[in-house]
Every structure is written in C-alpha cells, then in structure tokens.
Amino acid sequence: MIPRHFKLHWQTGQWITSGAQLALLVIGAQTESPLGWSVCLGLMALLSLWAWSGALKRRRAIADTPTSRIASAAQGYVELQGSGRPMGGLPLVSPLSGSRCLWYRNTTEQKDSENQWKVINRDESEASFVLDDGSGLCAVDPAGAEIHTRHKNQWSEGDYRHTEWTLREGDDIYVLGGFHTRGGGDALLDPAEDLKQVLAEWKRNPEELHRRFDLNGDGELDMEEWRLARQAARREVAQLHRQARAVPDIHLMGRPDGGRLYLIANLAPEKLARRYGLWALFHLAIFFAALGALPWVWQQL
C-alpha cells in the first residue's frame, strides 16, 4: 500500500520528465508523420520549459537567501545550517533496516511475472528533529519538505528490493524554509483576562478566599477587602507573566507560506545550487533543440 502523504522527490521527477521526453522522441519516430513529430516536439519543448523553470527557481532561492544564525534569525523565510540532532535525544529507527536516524524515506518493490520491479510500499517519517548551529536550537518539521540526502542504502531479499534514504545524527544539515519563534518574550499575555481567570478560580473556593481576605470575620468581603483581593490577584498574574517570559524561546522551521520552496539537505548549498543549475541548463538545451527541429519538420508538411 502506498500512503497518500508520500511526496514525489523533485529529482526523481526530473528523471521522470527526462524519460517522458525520450518517450516522446520514440513516439515521434514511430509515427513517421511530420504532424506527429510536430506534436511530440511541441510537448517536449513545453515539458523542458516547465522543468527549466522549476530548477531555476530552486537555484535562485538557494543563491539569493543568505544564511542566518538561529539566535538572531528574522521571522519568515530564512536559510539555516547546523548539525542535526534527534528531538529529545531519542533518534528515529527506520522500520526497514532498523538504523537510527533523524528522518527516513523507504521504498519496497516486488518483482512481477514480467521480471519488472513494481513499487508496493512507500513510507516517509514526519517526526521533527533539531538543528544546532552553535547559537541556538531549532526544531525542524520535515513534513512537506523537498529532502536531499547522500545516505542511500539498497538491498534485495528474494523477490523484494528495499531502498532507504536517511538523514543521520551529526549530519551537517541545510534548511531553507519558514522560521518562527514561540514562547518567552514572544508570548501573547493579556493581564486583564488573566486577572479575571485568577479571581474566578479563587471564587470557586470561597472558604480559602474568605480565610485570606475576610479581615473582620463577618463572612462577607466588603469593598476594602475585595480591593485587597484584587491587588493580590494582580501580583499573582504579574508573577505568572514573569515566569512565562523567562521560558526560553522555541525556534521552529517548517513549510513556508505562499508555496515557496521548503528544502532540507545534508549537502552544501553550493552543491545544491550547482545541481539545480545543471538541470536548468540540460532542460534549456532540450527546449532549444526541440524548437530548432520544428522548422525542419514543418518543411516536410
């Protein structure tokens, strides 16, 4: 069974696109028709233009976004680099190999009656891990991210073939995505509302309320006694707010708004940018080759 949440890896999509372009060439040759060739070449050009645009968009996002430090990063779309750590010190365990990791993607294939491999199961972890750049810690949520890793393991068991990609503890991790900070000074505190809640909680225990503030012992709180109770409640709210602001900030990295690129990799950003640049050049060359062949085909019409 293939889970719906599994996302096609972008680089795999590039190879599929290249395969589709090759298939269009084969179809065009088999039609032996100028019109068929024109349609196939036109589709190749459109595919190449789409793939070129995607690769160029990714290269520019990496090249144009400077690396930030976690402790001083602005809220929003940022680039971070640091060492990967498991959340809470407890690493994931890949269900296929049993290896400890920060993240995994697994694929299981089975050989069919025609001796072809068919995917029967895909699985990808979505548990967060921690990025440490020396200035602070940031929780990274891999859900929805495009992930590149140099750790790939493949093995066979009879008619089954397993492939595993992982990010490992201690990897130098690069993340480009939406950065947000929660807690501490960022906490949204409402003194008036919190005062109401504290007083309402005290009223639910009238015996304790009268013990503390019924100074004349008449069983009721007069205006002066109620004023003292409100002052005590304000002091308690202020203390609670000081404690809330003293809590360390929690930094989070996740999928950015607006459909922008969310990228996680254990590769250097320069290498990633170069890889995307090569893909862009490849698809641009296919685009111009397809357009250049069209005039020759039209002459055959």
Secondary structure as GFF3:
##gff-version 3
##sequence-region A 1 301
A	DSSP	alpha_helix	10	31	.	.	.	ID=ss1
A	DSSP	alpha_helix	34	64	.	.	.	ID=ss2
A	DSSP	three_ten_helix	70	72	.	.	.	ID=ss3
A	DSSP	beta_strand	76	86	.	.	.	ID=ss4
A	DSSP	three_ten_helix	87	89	.	.	.	ID=ss5
A	DSSP	beta_strand	92	93	.	.	.	ID=ss6
A	DSSP	beta_strand	100	101	.	.	.	ID=ss7
A	DSSP	beta_strand	103	111	.	.	.	ID=ss8
A	DSSP	beta_strand	117	124	.	.	.	ID=ss9
A	DSSP	beta_strand	129	132	.	.	.	ID=ss10
A	DSSP	beta_strand	137	140	.	.	.	ID=ss11
A	DSSP	beta_strand	146	148	.	.	.	ID=ss12
A	DSSP	beta_strand	151	157	.	.	.	ID=ss13
A	DSSP	beta_strand	160	167	.	.	.	ID=ss14
A	DSSP	beta_strand	172	182	.	.	.	ID=ss15
A	DSSP	three_ten_helix	184	186	.	.	.	ID=ss16
A	DSSP	alpha_helix	191	203	.	.	.	ID=ss17
A	DSSP	alpha_helix	206	213	.	.	.	ID=ss18
A	DSSP	alpha_helix	223	246	.	.	.	ID=ss19
A	DSSP	beta_strand	250	254	.	.	.	ID=ss20
A	DSSP	three_ten_helix	257	259	.	.	.	ID=ss21
A	DSSP	beta_strand	263	265	.	.	.	ID=ss22
A	DSSP	alpha_helix	269	300	.	.	.	ID=ss23
###
